[in-house]
Amino acid sequence: MSGTSHPLSAWKRYHVAHDTEYCYAYSVSNARHRAHLIPVDRNDQQVHRSVLNVNQTLSESTEGIDFYGNRYRDFAINVPHRLLSVQARMDVSVRAPVWPTQSTIWTGKSLARRSFDPTDQAGTRFALACAPYLVDSPMIPALPEAKSWALAHLGSGKPLHQQLLAMTQAIFQEFVFDPEATTVGTPLIDVFKTKRGVCQDFAQLMIAALRGVGIPARYMSGYILTHPLPGEPRLIGADATHAWVEAWCPGHGWLGLDPTNGKAVTDEFITLACGRDYADVIPLRGVVVGGGEHSLEVSVTMTPESEMKMGLDQSDLKLGKSIDTADQ
Amino acid sequence: MQPALTLQSQSQSQTQTQSASSTLLAGYARRAAGAERYDELCEPDGSARPHWLPLIELLGGTRPADIESRLASAQQHIRDEGITYTIYADPQGKDRPWALDELPLVLPGEEWASLSYGLAQRARLLNRVLADLYGPQTLLHQGIIPPEVIFGAGGWLPAAFGTKAPANIFLHSYAADLLRAPDGQWWVVADRTQAPSGAGYALENRMIMTRAFPELLAQMPVASLTGFFSALRESLALHAPCGDESPRVVVLTPGPLNETYYEHSLLARYLGFPLVEGGDLAVRDGCVWLKTISGLQRVHAILRRQDDVYCDPLELRSDSALGIAGLTDCARQGKVLMANALGSGVVESVALQGFLPAACRFLLGEELALPSVATWWCGEAAAMDYVRSNLEDLVIKSVQGLRDFPPIFGQDLDEAARGNLIARIEASPDRFVAQEWVRLSQAPVLNRRPGALQLDARSVGLRAYAVAAGQGYQVMPGGLTRVESHRDARVVSMQRGGASKDTWVLQAGDNEELPFKADAPSGMSPVIHTGVPSRVAENLFWMGRYTERAEGMARLLRLTLSERLHHSRRHGVVALHELVWRYGLVGLSEGSKDAARIPVEALISCATNPLYPQGLAQTLGELGRVGFSLRDRLSHDHWRAMNRLVNDQALMTNGTLGPTLVWLDRAVAGLAALSGFSLDAMNRDAGWRFLSLGRRLERLVLLAAALSVAVSQLQQAGDDGASSAESSQPLDWLLDLTDSSGSFRSQTTGLASWRALRSIVLLDATNPRSLRFQVEGVQQALQRLGEDTGGAIVGLEQTGIKLTEWAIGDIPELAALRQAFIILSQEIVVLSDLLAARYFSVSEPGVSLL
């Protein structure tokens, strides 16, 4: 692609342990789940190994690739259970994406095609890649507030990639990270009003803003490396799943931006899945019969290869049936 | 039966007939003139179009009174049949009676032939478009359709991408909303491809018309609708991916709360497929299964009447309680035939319509024979320019459909508002579609003024239907004509309170098959019957219980009120009041111990007032609700009898004694008739056994209570010093309540004392109201059910043993009897729970986790 003169940076290898536990008040007689917990090779990502363990006997287990190119695993359990434990383990290498040195000066006009012409092949390619990410999606409706907010933050006549980064930083500065403020079901407009939320909220909010002004934007689900305080050991399970945004930058392509941390995506991000919004890429969803109230515990540990000790993850396969999802 | 009326009245001569019809026509022409729209009946000069003449002449030759009585009978039929359509926006709109204007829309066969060709071609095209969009997407890659139009459409379903539809048929059932422009040309204004509704109502309209005007349909060569439905049935059975098995097809409904539930049950009944709800189906091992009382049975094809996004809480809307978790994946793998395929809503997008002519040339190599009303997707610059300068002649719609915003008519807006709208469109043109505004045609409707028949003009639109058949599509020769309540309406919509008409396509020659009928598929496999779904079994059980409970209540209230009226038998009055209380029909006021002081008003209210908690009216209401959900399993007569009873005019808040007693007579007779239908008009399959079990268990509840009350009456009398109460206390009330007078009087003429009637009420195996009769019936039904479903459950064991002991030995003393009746009451509750756990509980819905 044009505007990319930097040499590609080096690969960094990580191990991720991602555990999800559903504990039910009563027995679940039947459950059907979909896991978006299998990373795939991408431009700046190589998957060496990826395993899913489930603590129950599975009556069905199938894998597929969805419309957005993500791998998913469907599984069903038909023995009564009160505890569902899903362990995802993966070894993945990532490198820092190339940051553009130049891009289009954005004039405030939508990037969507203004005129459909059957012979316009470049336009067709653009539309095939981007049209799904320009329109409303189930969890991201059109929001006039988001659009005005975007216009206020994108209007300075600089190259688009710089403005996108500025917008990413603006969210980081204007919004407060507050896990108590929202839930999975909190409408986007509330996040705009309270200016509080978590990574999922900030990603969806930035997507709403970008789509509002005609910039294709998609939702990314995955992990980010956290840094222990100097001298402190890495705490197992203290990380979380992460969400960020990719925006379309003409002349460059998809550009990874993390509004929760106010920066561009680096070699410390592992991508699990991409989609229009959270609903397309929920790491583990399911429909269960019975169960009553449930509690959910998620723990994530992302460890650089340099810190890996022998035997750290020998406990990986202690649970029931394991599913090798990738072995490369 | 109505009297056999001849439409060509004897008393009128040919000339009179002619003059009556020309008066009718002239009146219509006068009122209809001046509209800048196509008139279905009249030529511009006011003369009737030839294909209407036979109908107008027949109408003119009929006495207005005859017509009125026909109309009344048609409307009565709609009420009796409980033909309903729910209007969501109207709080009173629940279960609104179906609105039918009895004058059909008549269309000539030649005109229909070309329309029919166009509809079949359009269905073929949309099917190919769907297969392409959820597969190779050549249309998008080649620039035939802009990807923006597809991905921006409300109906685009990414989860359906890669669907392998059996026989590559995505679109099994198609409907088009047609309108006729002032120049007489038909245009498509909307395509219905997800779960098109109305074909069943079209069928129902024809049935009503056939009943009300049999001679008209016999005298005019009206094309029959039945071939359309057999084609649908055969096509689903033929293409169901069932391997070596016989195809099992179900009709999937969102349930009785849906606006067109009546139609769902009608279709299921007419096609012979079971009507199921999402909770009745489950996905196992990549296939869809029906939960029946005998376990899971594979389902190969689903004719669905619910929208795409509600079909699967796992992959689609997680908040849908109507869906089947995992269904999308089964459909994608081609393991189940979905009619129509999930995701087929995408081609309903108005934005697509302008691109269909090019898609038709590309995919079929044909010119599109039946185009849409001129449509511009504002995402094209040229279209946007056109919209900017012609807004007043256009209708603006959302690419996402009505849910986004309702159509905006440019002509309604002043200059400022037009400017605002243009600005709104220019801000995100991809979201908007403009359509040419075409005046709807008008057709005659019957004006119901008494004594004078008059025809008025109203706006009409036609919903036409096609089903996959053979290599192409078969079009229904007719359809659902929708008529607006006023003449200048710009849209027709049942949701906006419009009415409907039957549509008569006249065949060219007498008794000739229409030339456009597709070949029926050959080598069709028979459709097999499914086991009884668990939900159906549960509803049948409750239908049995509610029917019997209502009958018990009606008998008890009737008896109590008339005893109270005559004050003749003191003991009986006290006992009956006690029973009314024990059976839960009235509560006693605080501190009151004397059931005889229940006010008459409370009894009347219990018998008639719909607000009285768990009174007769509410029990009948429950019966109606359960019956409605079993609509597809009941015969017409059974349904109508139930519907009449449930909607009886006596059920009101301020009943009085006289009419209440008359009503209770009517209720007892009506409920007895329902029992008759369940005996004679229903298949004795496993489902029927649940109905029977429900009835018997409920009868036992009342019987156990009545026997307990009788025993305490006798014990009380004994305590009061009456010697040998068992032979001297009269128990006529028990005799009346258990309807056992016949058996009793045939055996004795003496006093109805306990000694005299106890063996009749307890042990007489020939008395259908005796305790033994119920208990043996229940146990036999459980046994048979066990044979049908593998392993019987045991119920009423102790009571059964007691009855045997009493039969071969002696009927014990009162205290022992009292104990036995308490055990009986407990055993009834236990059995009811056992049945629920064994046969009903599998319908529990799933909960979504995110």
HADDOCK unambig.tbl for C-alpha pairs under 7 A between the chains (distance, minus, plus):
assign (segid A and resid 60 and name CA) (segid B and resid 285 and name CA) 6.09 0.50 0.50
assign (segid A and resid 67 and name CA) (segid B and resid 158 and name CA) 5.85 0.50 0.50
assign (segid A and resid 67 and name CA) (segid B and resid 159 and name CA) 6.86 0.50 0.50
assign (segid A and resid 67 and name CA) (segid B and resid 161 and name CA) 6.15 0.50 0.50
assign (segid A and resid 114 and name CA) (segid B and resid 379 and name CA) 6.24 0.50 0.50
assign (segid A and resid 114 and name CA) (segid B and resid 380 and name CA) 6.28 0.50 0.50
assign (segid A and resid 114 and name CA) (segid B and resid 381 and name CA) 5.98 0.50 0.50
assign (segid A and resid 115 and name CA) (segid B and resid 379 and name CA) 6.42 0.50 0.50
assign (segid A and resid 115 and name CA) (segid B and resid 380 and name CA) 4.45 0.50 0.50
assign (segid A and resid 115 and name CA) (segid B and resid 381 and name CA) 4.78 0.50 0.50
assign (segid A and resid 116 and name CA) (segid B and resid 146 and name CA) 6.67 0.50 0.50
assign (segid A and resid 116 and name CA) (segid B and resid 380 and name CA) 5.26 0.50 0.50
assign (segid A and resid 118 and name CA) (segid B and resid 143 and name CA) 4.36 0.50 0.50
assign (segid A and resid 118 and name CA) (segid B and resid 144 and name CA) 6.12 0.50 0.50
assign (segid A and resid 119 and name CA) (segid B and resid 143 and name CA) 6.77 0.50 0.50
assign (segid A and resid 124 and name CA) (segid B and resid 141 and name CA) 6.70 0.50 0.50
assign (segid A and resid 124 and name CA) (segid B and resid 143 and name CA) 6.41 0.50 0.50
assign (segid A and resid 127 and name CA) (segid B and resid 147 and name CA) 5.77 0.50 0.50
assign (segid A and resid 127 and name CA) (segid B and resid 148 and name CA) 6.36 0.50 0.50
assign (segid A and resid 128 and name CA) (segid B and resid 147 and name CA) 5.80 0.50 0.50
assign (segid A and resid 131 and name CA) (segid B and resid 147 and name CA) 6.49 0.50 0.50
assign (segid A and resid 131 and name CA) (segid B and resid 148 and name CA) 5.24 0.50 0.50
assign (segid A and resid 131 and name CA) (segid B and resid 151 and name CA) 6.14 0.50 0.50
assign (segid A and resid 132 and name CA) (segid B and resid 151 and name CA) 5.17 0.50 0.50
assign (segid A and resid 135 and name CA) (segid B and resid 152 and name CA) 5.69 0.50 0.50
assign (segid A and resid 282 and name CA) (segid B and resid 850 and name CA) 6.92 0.50 0.50
assign (segid A and resid 284 and name CA) (segid B and resid 850 and name CA) 6.86 0.50 0.50
assign (segid A and resid 285 and name CA) (segid B and resid 849 and name CA) 5.41 0.50 0.50
assign (segid A and resid 285 and name CA) (segid B and resid 850 and name CA) 4.75 0.50 0.50
assign (segid A and resid 286 and name CA) (segid B and resid 314 and name CA) 6.01 0.50 0.50
assign (segid A and resid 286 and name CA) (segid B and resid 848 and name CA) 5.72 0.50 0.50
assign (segid A and resid 286 and name CA) (segid B and resid 849 and name CA) 4.99 0.50 0.50
assign (segid A and resid 286 and name CA) (segid B and resid 850 and name CA) 6.75 0.50 0.50
assign (segid A and resid 287 and name CA) (segid B and resid 314 and name CA) 6.11 0.50 0.50
assign (segid A and resid 287 and name CA) (segid B and resid 325 and name CA) 6.56 0.50 0.50
assign (segid A and resid 287 and name CA) (segid B and resid 846 and name CA) 5.56 0.50 0.50
assign (segid A and resid 287 and name CA) (segid B and resid 847 and name CA) 5.15 0.50 0.50
assign (segid A and resid 287 and name CA) (segid B and resid 848 and name CA) 4.36 0.50 0.50
assign (segid A and resid 287 and name CA) (segid B and resid 849 and name CA) 5.96 0.50 0.50
assign (segid A and resid 288 and name CA) (segid B and resid 846 and name CA) 5.01 0.50 0.50
assign (segid A and resid 288 and name CA) (segid B and resid 847 and name CA) 5.22 0.50 0.50
assign (segid A and resid 288 and name CA) (segid B and resid 848 and name CA) 6.56 0.50 0.50
assign (segid A and resid 289 and name CA) (segid B and resid 844 and name CA) 6.90 0.50 0.50
assign (segid A and resid 289 and name CA) (segid B and resid 845 and name CA) 6.37 0.50 0.50
assign (segid A and resid 289 and name CA) (segid B and resid 846 and name CA) 4.38 0.50 0.50
assign (segid A and resid 289 and name CA) (segid B and resid 847 and name CA) 6.25 0.50 0.50
